Amino acid sequence: MISISHPQTQHSRKLAEALADAKLLNKFYTSLFYNPDRLMYLPAVFRQQISKGFNSNIPNNLIINFWLFEIFWRFSSLLVSKNFSNKLNYYNMWGFDYVLANKIKRDDCRVFIGFENASYNSFKSAKRLNKICVLDAASVHYKHQMKYYKPDFPNALIEKINFRKEKEIEYADYIVTLSSFAASTYKEFSPNKKIISLPLGVDTSKFKYKEKNISKQDFNFLFVGNITYAKGIDILVDAFHQIPNRNLQLTIAGAEGDAFELLSRDGRIVYVGKINHIELNRFYQQSDVLILPSRLDGFGMVVTEAMATGTPVIVSTHTGVKDLIKHNYNGWIFPDGQVEELKNAMLNVYENRKQLNDYGKAAAETVKEFTWDKYKKNIQEFYSTLLSEIN
């Protein structure tokens, strides 16, 4: 049997659901998993905030909640600056990991799956009990990250973060990445590890195809994600600023980050804040092209979501989801960090906008092979094989 640990979300709940459906899940340890029956007495606003954690396909008896960590994180984030909140997030994950390390001693799982930043102590504890440790890596190798982006933290904290990440890799028997790009960074810096890639899925019932109106005069590029240098916002803003066309608009949706001040460079940039998944479908449908110029994205789910709605995409070479992109067919790929190349890609798609629906149809057709059902099947096959090999 297999146990999973994640103090927050990412794709851990889809992973737990896949293993539960195959009767392979032993325990799912998390900070807060929404159960409408247990939380019916909480204020409606709070229930709405945490309801995205609800998934009826995972039996409640397999879910172990550490409520205090979630409460601490949510309330502290409201009281401190964004930068300090990001620092606290690491300590929150490390505290979760420390508590879980003791729980693992009484867990009869054969395989333990942990996520980056929250598995150092629990992996160490699991290895002492001869459990197989799997690091589910949502991003690229931390050494690759440091080559392109350094967070605005004290050096002592960065060193502590990287030490823990290195130990997690050291303890892991397997590393599961989300793309060939992410896998290549682990193979470069940790060549002796068993590394595989299992891409995420998209929910085509939530993100629905719609043809573009190619006769309209205006043209809208869209970015969805945190407003950070890691996501390449500076590259996008610089490229857009160099295209002096008043018919072009850039819509930015996402949480404020360290590059937020750059959005004031061009009056054609419209910031709409952080929006929920229900609204995202409409934004994708109403936009002409999605751009993800990230410097180090292990995957990039916004890309598959946009493609499902018939919105073609422009992505950097440092975006894992480029595995799905066929250049000049269902989207475009530009060299990471190259403002001129991104500008040319944006101009190219604008000047050939009459073909936009051809690109969009190809994009929507592509992601039909990358659904959550496909992800679930891949997960079940990999872990069933792994269990059979070690038993």
C-alpha positions in Angstrom: 0.0 0.0 0.0 1.0 3.6 -0.6 0.8 6.8 1.6 1.0 10.3 0.3 2.0 13.5 2.1 1.4 17.1 1.1 0.8 20.1 3.4 -1.0 22.1 0.7 -2.5 21.1 -2.6 -0.7 21.2 -6.0 -1.7 17.9 -7.8 -1.5 15.8 -4.6 -5.3 15.3 -4.4 -5.5 14.0 -8.0 -2.7 11.6 -7.1 -4.5 10.4 -4.0 -7.7 10.0 -6.0 -6.0 7.9 -8.6 -4.4 5.6 -6.0 -7.7 5.4 -4.0 -9.6 4.3 -7.1 -7.1 1.5 -7.6 -7.3 0.5 -3.9 -3.7 1.3 -3.5 -4.0 4.3 -1.1 -3.1 3.6 2.5 -3.2 7.2 3.9 -3.3 10.7 2.6 -1.7 13.2 5.0 -2.5 16.9 4.4 -3.1 20.1 6.3 -6.8 20.7 5.4 -9.1 18.6 3.3 -12.6 20.0 2.9 -15.4 17.8 4.1 -18.8 19.6 3.8 -20.4 17.4 6.5 -17.7 18.1 9.1 -17.3 21.8 8.3 -21.0 22.8 7.8 -20.9 25.0 10.9 -18.1 27.2 9.8 -18.8 30.6 8.3 -19.8 30.5 4.6 -16.9 32.7 3.5 -14.4 30.3 5.1 -16.1 27.2 3.6 -16.0 28.8 0.2 -12.3 29.5 0.5 -11.4 25.9 1.3 -14.1 24.1 -0.7 -11.6 23.4 -3.6 -10.1 20.8 -1.3 -13.3 18.7 -1.5 -13.1 15.4 -3.4 -15.7 12.8 -2.6 -13.7 10.1 -4.5 -11.2 9.7 -1.7 -12.7 7.9 1.4 -12.7 10.1 4.5 -11.1 7.3 6.6 -7.9 7.5 4.4 -7.4 11.3 4.9 -5.4 12.5 7.9 -5.7 16.3 8.5 -3.3 18.5 10.3 -5.6 21.4 10.7 -3.4 23.8 12.7 -0.9 24.1 9.9 -3.6 25.3 7.5 -5.1 27.7 10.0 -1.7 29.1 10.9 -0.8 29.6 7.2 -4.1 31.2 6.2 -4.3 33.7 9.1 -0.6 34.6 9.1 -0.8 35.4 5.4 -3.4 38.1 6.2 -1.3 39.8 8.8 2.2 40.1 7.3 3.8 41.3 4.0 3.8 39.1 0.9 7.6 38.5 1.2 7.4 37.5 4.9 4.4 35.3 4.2 6.5 33.4 1.6 9.2 32.8 4.2 6.6 31.6 6.7 5.3 29.2 4.1 8.5 27.3 4.2 8.5 27.0 8.0 4.9 25.9 7.9 5.8 23.1 5.5 8.8 22.1 7.5 6.7 22.0 10.7 4.2 19.7 8.9 7.1 17.5 7.8 8.5 17.3 11.3 5.1 16.2 12.8 4.6 13.7 10.0 8.0 12.1 10.5 6.6 10.6 13.8 3.3 9.5 12.2 5.2 7.6 9.5 6.6 5.3 12.3 3.1 3.9 12.8 2.2 3.8 9.1 2.2 0.3 7.5 2.6 1.6 4.0 5.2 0.0 1.7 5.7 3.1 -0.5 5.7 6.7 0.8 5.2 9.7 -1.6 6.3 13.1 -0.5 6.5 16.5 -2.3 9.4 18.9 -2.5 10.0 21.2 0.5 8.0 19.1 2.9 9.6 15.6 2.9 13.1 15.8 4.5 12.2 14.5 8.0 9.4 12.2 6.8 11.7 10.6 4.1 14.4 10.1 6.7 12.0 8.4 9.0 10.5 6.3 6.2 14.0 5.1 5.1 14.8 3.9 8.6 11.7 1.7 8.3 12.9 0.4 4.8 10.0 2.1 3.0 10.4 3.1 -0.6 10.4 6.9 -0.9 9.1 8.7 -4.0 9.7 12.4 -4.5 6.8 13.8 -6.6 8.6 16.9 -8.0 6.2 19.6 -9.1 9.0 21.8 -10.3 12.5 21.5 -11.8 15.7 20.6 -9.9 16.5 23.3 -7.4 20.0 23.8 -8.9 18.4 24.6 -12.2 16.1 27.0 -10.4 19.1 28.8 -8.8 20.7 29.3 -12.2 17.8 31.4 -13.4 16.0 32.8 -10.3 16.9 33.6 -6.8 14.2 34.4 -4.3 14.4 37.6 -2.3 15.3 35.7 0.9 18.3 35.9 3.2 21.2 33.7 2.1 20.9 31.6 5.3 17.3 30.8 4.5 18.1 29.9 0.9 20.9 27.6 2.0 18.5 25.9 4.4 15.9 25.4 1.8 18.4 24.0 -0.7 19.9 21.7 1.9 16.5 20.2 2.6 15.8 19.8 -1.1 19.1 18.0 -1.6 18.4 15.6 1.2 14.9 14.9 -0.2 16.5 13.9 -3.5 19.2 11.9 -1.7 16.6 9.9 0.3 14.3 9.4 -2.7 14.3 6.0 -4.4 12.3 7.4 -7.4 11.7 10.9 -8.6 8.5 11.6 -10.5 8.5 14.7 -12.6 5.8 16.3 -14.7 7.6 16.8 -18.0 10.6 15.8 -20.1 12.1 19.3 -19.4 11.8 18.8 -15.6 13.2 15.3 -15.9 16.2 16.6 -17.8 17.1 19.0 -15.0 17.1 16.1 -12.5 19.1 13.9 -14.8 21.7 16.7 -15.1 22.2 17.3 -11.4 21.1 13.9 -10.0 22.1 11.5 -12.8 22.1 8.4 -10.5 18.5 8.6 -9.6 15.5 6.8 -11.1 13.6 9.6 -12.8 10.4 9.3 -14.8 7.9 11.8 -16.1 4.1 11.6 -15.7 2.3 14.7 -17.1 -0.7 16.2 -15.5 -4.2 16.3 -16.9 -6.9 18.9 -17.7 -10.6 18.8 -17.0 -12.3 19.2 -20.4 -15.7 19.4 -18.7 -14.7 22.6 -17.0 -12.6 24.1 -19.8 -14.7 24.0 -23.0 -13.9 24.6 -26.6 -15.2 27.8 -28.2 -14.2 29.3 -31.6 -12.6 32.7 -31.7 -14.1 35.7 -33.3 -11.4 36.4 -36.0 -13.3 39.4 -37.5 -12.9 41.7 -34.5 -10.4 44.5 -34.6 -8.9 44.1 -31.1 -6.6 41.3 -30.1 -6.0 40.1 -26.6 -3.0 38.2 -25.2 -3.5 36.6 -21.8 -1.2 35.6 -19.0 -2.4 33.5 -16.0 -0.1 32.9 -13.0 1.8 34.5 -10.2 3.2 37.9 -11.2 6.8 37.0 -10.6 10.2 37.1 -12.4 10.3 33.3 -12.1 7.2 33.2 -14.4 8.9 35.6 -16.9 6.6 38.6 -16.4 9.5 41.0 -17.2 10.1 39.2 -20.5 6.4 39.4 -21.4 6.0 43.0 -20.5 9.2 44.1 -22.3 8.1 42.2 -25.5 4.6 43.6 -25.4 5.9 47.1 -24.8 7.9 46.9 -28.0 4.8 46.3 -30.1 3.2 49.8 -30.4 -0.2 48.6 -31.7 -3.2 50.1 -30.0 -5.4 47.2 -31.1 -3.4 44.8 -28.9 -4.2 44.2 -25.2 -2.4 42.1 -22.6 -4.6 40.8 -19.7 -2.8 39.6 -16.6 -4.6 37.3 -14.1 -2.9 36.1 -11.0 -1.6 36.8 -7.5 0.7 39.8 -6.9 4.4 38.9 -6.8 7.9 40.3 -7.0 7.4 41.6 -10.5 4.0 43.3 -10.0 5.4 46.9 -10.4 6.3 46.1 -14.0 2.6 46.0 -15.0 2.5 49.9 -15.0 4.9 50.0 -18.0 2.1 50.0 -20.6 -1.4 51.4 -20.5 -2.7 48.5 -22.6 -2.0 46.0 -19.8 -5.1 45.1 -17.8 -4.6 43.5 -14.5 -7.7 41.6 -13.3 -6.4 40.1 -10.1 -6.5 36.4 -9.0 -9.6 34.7 -10.5 -11.2 31.3 -9.7 -11.4 28.3 -12.1 -15.0 29.0 -13.0 -14.0 32.5 -14.3 -10.8 31.2 -15.9 -12.8 29.3 -18.5 -14.4 32.6 -19.7 -11.1 34.4 -19.7 -9.5 31.7 -21.9 -12.5 31.7 -24.3 -12.5 35.5 -24.6 -8.7 35.8 -25.2 -6.9 35.1 -28.4 -3.6 33.6 -27.2 -2.2 32.5 -23.8 1.4 33.3 -23.1 3.5 31.5 -20.5 7.1 32.9 -20.6 8.3 31.0 -17.5 11.9 30.6 -16.6 11.4 27.3 -14.8 8.0 25.7 -14.9 7.9 22.0 -14.3 4.6 21.8 -16.2 2.2 24.7 -16.5 -1.4 23.6 -16.1 -2.8 27.0 -17.4 -1.5 26.0 -20.8 -3.5 22.8 -21.1 -6.6 24.6 -19.7 -6.3 27.3 -22.4 -5.7 24.7 -25.1 -8.8 22.8 -24.1 -10.9 26.0 -24.8 -9.4 26.4 -28.2 -6.9 29.0 -27.2 -3.5 28.5 -28.8 -0.4 29.3 -26.7 3.1 30.8 -26.7 5.5 29.1 -24.2 9.2 29.3 -23.4 11.6 26.5 -23.8 11.8 26.4 -20.0 8.2 25.4 -19.6 7.5 21.7 -19.1 4.2 21.7 -21.0 6.1 22.5 -24.2 6.0 18.7 -24.6 2.5 19.2 -25.9 3.3 22.1 -28.3 3.9 21.6 -32.0 5.5 24.9 -33.2 3.3 26.8 -35.6 0.6 24.1 -35.4 -1.2 24.3 -32.0 1.1 27.0 -30.5 4.5 28.5 -30.5 7.7 28.0 -28.6 10.4 30.7 -28.1 13.8 30.5 -26.5 13.8 31.2 -22.8 14.6 34.8 -21.9 14.6 36.1 -25.5 12.4 39.2 -25.6 12.9 39.7 -29.3 11.9 36.1 -30.1 8.8 36.5 -27.9 7.9 39.8 -29.6 8.2 38.2 -33.0 6.0 35.2 -32.0 3.4 37.7 -30.7 3.5 39.7 -34.0 3.4 36.5 -36.0 0.2 35.2 -34.4 -1.4 38.7 -34.6 -0.6 39.1 -38.3 -1.9 35.6 -39.0 -5.0 35.9 -36.8 -7.3 34.6 -39.5 -5.8 31.1 -38.9 -6.4 31.4 -35.1 -9.2 28.9 -35.1 -7.1 26.4 -37.0 -4.4 26.7 -34.3 -7.1 26.5 -31.6 -8.8 23.4 -32.9 -5.3 21.7 -33.1 -4.7 22.7 -29.5 -8.0 21.4 -28.3 -7.4 18.1 -30.1 -3.9 17.8 -28.6 -5.1 18.0 -25.0 -7.7 15.3 -25.4 -4.7 12.9 -24.9 -3.8 14.7 -21.6 -6.9 14.4 -19.4 -7.1 13.6 -15.7 -8.3 10.2 -16.6 -5.1 9.6 -18.6 -3.1 10.9 -15.7 -4.9 8.6 -13.3 -4.2 5.6 -15.6 -0.5 6.5 -15.8 -0.3 6.8 -12.0 -2.0 3.5 -11.4 0.2 1.7 -13.9 3.4 3.1 -12.5 2.6 2.4 -8.9 1.1 -1.0 -9.5 4.2 -2.0 -11.3 6.4 -0.6 -8.5 4.5 -2.5 -5.8 4.7 -5.7 -7.7 8.5 -5.3 -8.1 9.2 -4.7 -4.4 6.8 -7.3 -2.9 
